[in-house]
Amino acid sequence: METTTDLAIDFTENIASYMREKFLHKIQGHGHNIPFPSDWDFTLLQECDHAVGVLVEAYFNPCMNIQSIPHKINFLNLIFR
């Protein structure tokens, strides 16, 4: 039987996995949608998509000066630790 802590960890891992996939698809230019768990409400989905949008904007922002591959890898490692 899962405890409340186990459920919270599973839920957080689901959110992180969805956001990671969505982010990677966006920066690679894929047009198709990423499936999300059916038990999520629309507000949670919107909040995750908004957060991913902010990360994508930061990733492509020329002021961030992360155009080189090592800088982009460091940026991704910082996000997805």
N, C-alpha and C positions, 0 to 999 in steps of 0.2 A: 504494500500500500504506500502510495506516495504521500509525503508530508507536504505541508504548505510551502516549505522552503524548496522542496524538489519541484513543485509545480511552478513556483516563481522563477527558478533557474531555467526550467524548460521553456517557459514563456519568454524569458529574456533571450535565450539562445535562438528561439524562433524569430524574434524581432531582429536580432543581429544578423542572422542568416539571410532573411528577406532583404534587409537594407544593404548588406554586402553584395548580394546578387544584383540588386537593382542598380547600385552604384557602378559595379563593373560593367553591366550591360549599357548603362548610359555613357560612360566614358569610352566604350568601344564602339558606340554608334549603333547598337542593336535596336531595332524598332519594336520588337514584340514585348508583351507584358510578362511580368514575373508573377506566377501564381502565389497567392497568399492563403493562409489557413482560413477555412470557412467560419471558424468561431471568432474571428476578428470583427469588430464593428467598424463602420465606415470612418469614424473619427480617428481611430488608431491608424488605419491605413493612410488617411490624409496626412497625419502627423509624421509618419515614417517617410512618406513620399516627399513631404516638405523638407525634412531633415536631409534626405538624400539630395534633393535639389540644391540645397545650400552647399553641401560638400562638393557637388559637381561644379558649381559656380566657382568655388574656391580652387578646385583642382585646375580649372581652365583659366583662372584669372592671371593675366600677364604680370600684374603687380606682385604676385606671390613668388615670381622668379623660380618656378619649379619646372622649367622646361627641359632640363636635362634628366636623363633616365635615373641616375642615383637620387636626385631630389624627389622625383615622383615616387620612387620606391620607398623612400623615407616617409613621404606624406601618407602613402597607403599603409605602411606599418604603424604609423601613429594612429590612424583611424581604426584599424582592424586588429589591434592587440587583443 
